[in-house]
Amino acid sequence: MAQPADRDGPTSDGVQRRTPGDGAALPEADAAREWLATMTLIRRFEERAGEMYARAKIGGFLHLSIGEEATIVGSARALRESDYLVSTYRSHGHALVRGTPPENVMAELFGRVDGCSHGRGGSMHMFDLSRRFMGGYGIVGGNLPIAAGIALSSDYRGEDEVTLCTFGDGASNQGTFGETLNMAALWKLPVVFMVINNQFGMGTALRRHSAVTDLQRKGESLGVPGMRCDGMDVLDTYTVVCEAVRRVREERQPLLVEAVTYRFRGHSMADPEQYRSKEEVAQWRARDPIPAFGELLVREGVIDESERDRVDAEARERVEAAVEFADRSPFPEADSLYDDVYVLDQQVRGTYSVRTTDPQAHPAPAGEQAQAQAGDEIPQQMTDALVLGEEAAYE
């Protein structure tokens, strides 16, 4: 098998396409069926979410990962349950692949109390600590330092956990990219950085926003070696990320993996897609990872056509049940607006805080929860330190 760094993968500039499954062995039959089922579930979920957005059931932004299912499933299945996964604002598929029920993911999109973030996060802020899915993040590149912090925690505790941090090609030009990769290499943190190269940073083609388009190489000067996988092929993605995870876990050195893929829909539901041609999208749709993997399993005798149809029917049923569940779920109570709010002084009800420019502590308005969490006062030395720290910042 060729070394992962030599895998050129497809690009919009016409690099030779690979045959699905070429150079990578199939997993056990049950695992292969689960991969196909999960990719199909993500696809049908995203399609239905788009419909619900058009019907105004979902507000705010909605970023769909249609076309990127092989990247999501292949990378996640290379992890242990004890490993951490950090996503971007395109996070529905990552929540599903880590095992968050589609009902709770859809309810989160609907802004309902039964959502995985209790209706507070919406499309861009999925979160499921119980499954070590550490969230989606609305700030481009904002998840990279968080992933490094999680990896540092694993190091402090002496655990062999690995953190997989995904981000888009546009985020590779953010300051957080260089700063985080440098720190991760310096401190030898167990994190796999995975850049999802779907050819466009929002509506800007890769070659127009990045001087270096070979994204796997962007971490080399920072001490982070690179690898590449064909993100349209779940087997190749799995094989490469497995190797990356193994090396990071054993050698305690971060790695950067570039997954070359394509999103079939726009950047978000508000995207008119005027920056690419229908012919280009059609060319990439011809490599749709779900039918490609399904056809491979049929050819290899793992499933037959009837089972393939049944997988799709079951995914549609689960998604429809998720929509019905989300629609029945209530909105959060208005009074819960104050839950988990971190406030200063006497402004509104919320968790205790303090004005750092005042040596006296100011508890939030009386309330059992606030008083239980905060106590009556903060030690004088702590407020003094906060005051000195703030004054020093303005010297």
N, C-alpha and C positions, 0 to 999 in steps of 0.2 A: 504494500500500500504506500502511496506517495506520502511524504511528510505533510502534515497539515498546512504548514506555511507555504507549500507549493500549490495548494489548491486555489486555482484562479477564480473559479466560480463565475457566474454570469454578471455582466454589467450592461448598462444602457449603451455602452460603446461597442457592443457586439462581440464580446469575448465568447469563445466556444462554450456551448451549453453542455452540461454533464447529463448522463443517463441516470434517472432516479435509481438509487441504490448501488450505483457503480462503485466498487472498491470498499463497500461496507457490508458486513454480514447482517442478516436479519436477526432480530432478537427472538426469544422464545415465542411460540405461537400466541400464547395468552397476552404477552406484552405487546406484540405487534397489533393484535386486535384492540387492545386498550389505547394504543397510540392513535390508531385510525379513529376510534370512537371519540377520543378527546379532541382531536383536530376537527372532527365533524361537529361536535358540540360547540366548540368555539365559533366556527363559521356560522352555524345556524343561530347561535346566540347574538352574534354581531349583526347579522342581517335583521333579526327581529328588533334589536335595539334601535337600529336605524329607522325602522318603521315606527316604533314608539316615539322617537324624537320628532318625526314628521307629524305625528298626531298630538304633539305637545304634552305627552305623558312624561317626557324627560326634558328638563331645562338645562340651561348653561351650555357648556361645551360637551361634545361627544366625539371622541377619537376612536375609530374602529381599526382593528388589526386584520381585516380581511386580506388574505394573501400571505400573512406572516405566521400562519399556524404551525408550520414545520419548525420554524425558528423557536417558537414558544415551547412546543412540546419536546422537541429534540434536546434543547438545553436544560429544561426542567427535569427531564427524566435522567439526566446525567448526575443529578444531585441526590444526596441522601435526605431523608425526612428531617434530620437534625441540621442540615445546611440552611442557609438563609437566602432568600430571593428578594431583590429590590428592583422595582419596575420604574417605568416612566409614567407620563400621563396617559399613555396608551396601555391601560393596565387590566382591562376586563379578562383577557385571555390568561394572563398570569395568575389572577385570582382563581380562575376555574381550574387551571392545570395543577395548582397546589391543593385543590380539593375543596375550596369554598363552594358550597352548594349554589347552583345557578339561581335559585330562588332568592338567596341573600344578595347576590351580585345584582340581579335585576331590581330588587327592592332598593338597593343603594342608588341605582340610576334614577329610580322614581322619587328619591328623596324621602323614603319611608323609614319608619322606626325599626323595621326588621332588616334593614340593609346591614352589610358587614361593617360599615362605619356609622350605623344608626341614623342614616339619612343625612349626615353632615358633610360627607365628602363628595358624593356624586361620582361622575365618570372618572375624574382625575385622581381621586384619593381613596382607592380601595385599600383595605388593610385587614389582615387576619393573623394576629400574633400566634394563635394556637397552631397554625400551620407554618409558622415562620415565614410568612409572606409579609415583608416589612413595608409594603405600601407602594402606591403610585404617587408621583410628585408632579405638581403643576409647573414648577420652575425648571426650565431647561438646564440640565447639568446640576441641579440642586441635589440630586440623589447620590452623586459620586462621593462627596465627603461623608455623607451619612453611612454609606456602605463601608467606607474605610473605618469609621467609628465602630461599626458592628464587628468588623474583622479584628480590630484592636481589642475589643471586649473578649472575643474568643481567645486571642493570644494571652490576655491577662489571666483568664480563667484556666489556661492550659488545655483547652479543648481542641480537637482536631477538626472543628467545623470550618466550612468554606462558605464565603459569601459570593453569590453571583449577582453582579450589578449590571443591568441592561440600560442602555441609553442610545439615543439616535445619533445619526451622523452629524447633525447640526450641533449637538452638545460637545462634539470633539473639538470645537473651536472656542469653547467657553473657558474662562480662566480656571474654573473648578476642575477641568480635565487635567491640565498640566500640574496644578498644585496637588491634586489628590494622587495622581500616579507617582509623582515624585516622592510624596510622603510614604505611600504604600511600599515603594521600592526601598526607600531608606530604612523603614522600620520592618521590612520583610513581612508584610501583612498577608494573610491568606484570603485574597480576594481575586476573583476572575472578573475583569471588566469586559463586557460584551457590547460592542458597538453594533447596533442594528442599522446596517447600511441599506435603507430602502430607497436609495437614489436621490432623495429630496429632503432638504432641511426646510420644512413647511412647503413652500412652493418654489424653492430655489434648488436647481440641479446641483449635485455634488461638485461637479467640475467648476461651478460658478461661485461656490462659497468656500471651497477648501483648496489651498495650493497643493496639498498632498492628498491625492485621491486614493492611494493605496493605504487605507486606514489602519490596517494591521501594523504598519510601520510607525505610526504616530507616537507610540510610547517608547520607542527604542532609545532615544536620547535621554529619556528619563529613567532608564533602567528597567523598563517593562517590555519584555519580548512579545512578539505578536504571532498570531496564528489566524487562519482564515477557514471558514466553512461555507458550503453552499446552503444558504438559508432557505432555499426552496426544496431541499431534500432533508427529510427528518432523520434519515439514517446518517448522512454525512454530518449533520449538525450534532447529533448525539455522539458520534465517534470522536469528533474533534473536541467537543466540550468535555467529554469523559477524560480525554488525555490532558486537557488543560486543568481540570479539577484534580486529577491524580497528581500532576506536577506541583500544583499550588499546595495541596494537602501535605505532600511528602517533603517538598523542597522549601516550603515557606517563602515562596517568591511569587509576587503577583504576575498575572499574564493578561494580555489584551487579545480578545478574539473578535474578529470581524465576521459578522454573518451577512452575506450578500443576499438580499431579498427584495421584495417589492410589495408595496401596498396597492391593492386594486382600487380602493376608494380614495377620496381626497384626504388631505391632512386632517380635516375635521368635517362635520356635516355642513359647516358654513363655507366650505371650500368650493369655488366654481370650477376648479381644475382647468384653468386656461393656460397653464404652463407646460402641458404635455399633450401629445396627440393621442387620438383614439387608437391609432395603429400601434403606438408603443405599448399602450395598456393591453391591447389584444395579443401582442407578441409575448408579453409576460404571462398573460392568462393562459396561454397555451402550455405553460409549465406549472399550472396550478398544483400545489403540493398535495392536495387531498385526493383528487382522482388519480394522480400519478402514483401515490403510495397504495391506494386501493387496487389499482390495476396490477401493481407489483405483487401484492398479496394474492390476488387471484391467479396470476401466472405461476407463483410458487406453490400453489395449492394450500395456502394457509386458510383462505376463505373461498367461498363461491359467490356468484353474483347475487344469490338470494340473501346471503348473510350481509353482503355489502349494502343491499337495499334496506335490510332490517336495521343496520347501524344508523343509517340516515333517518329512517322513520322514528327510531327511538330518540334520536337527538332532537328532532322537531317536537316530539311529544314532551320531552323534558323542558324545552324552552317555552312551549305554550303553557305548561304548568307553572313555570317561573313567572310568566307575565300575569297569570291569574293570581298567583300568590302576591306579587308586588302590588297589584291593583287593589287587593283586599287589605293589605297592610296599612295601618293608620299613619298619618303624618305625625312627627314628634309633637308633643305638647308645647304650646307657646312658652310655658314657664321654663322648659328645659333649655331655652336659649341661653340661660345663665350657667348651665352645667359646664364644667371644665374651662371656664373663662378665667384668665389670669389678669387681675386688675390692680390698679394703683389707688391708694387712698380710699376716699368715700364715693367714688364715681358710680359704680353699679355693684350689684351683688355678684360675688364670685370668690374664687380661691384667694387666700391671703397674699398680699404682696407688700412692698415698702417703697417709699420715695428714697432713692439713694442719696439725695442731696439734703435729707433731713435726718439728724441723728436719732430721732425718735421713731419708733415703729408705729405704723398706722394700720390696725386690723380692719378687715372688711366689716361691713355692718353685721350686727349680731346674727348668728345663725349657728346651729349645732355643728353643721358640716364644716363651715369655715373655721370655727373656734377649735374643733377637734383636730383639724389639720394644722392649724397655725399656732395654737397656743396664744397666750396673752401678749407676748412680746418677743422680739428678736434680741439675742444677746448684743450688748453694746459694742463688743469688739467686732461683730459682724457688720453692723451698720457703719462703724468707723472705717472698716476696710472698704466697704462699698463706696463711701464718700471719698476716700483717698483715691480709690481707683478711678472714679469719675473725674475728680479734679485733675489727676495726672493725665487723663486723656485729652484735656484741653490746654495743657501747658504749652 
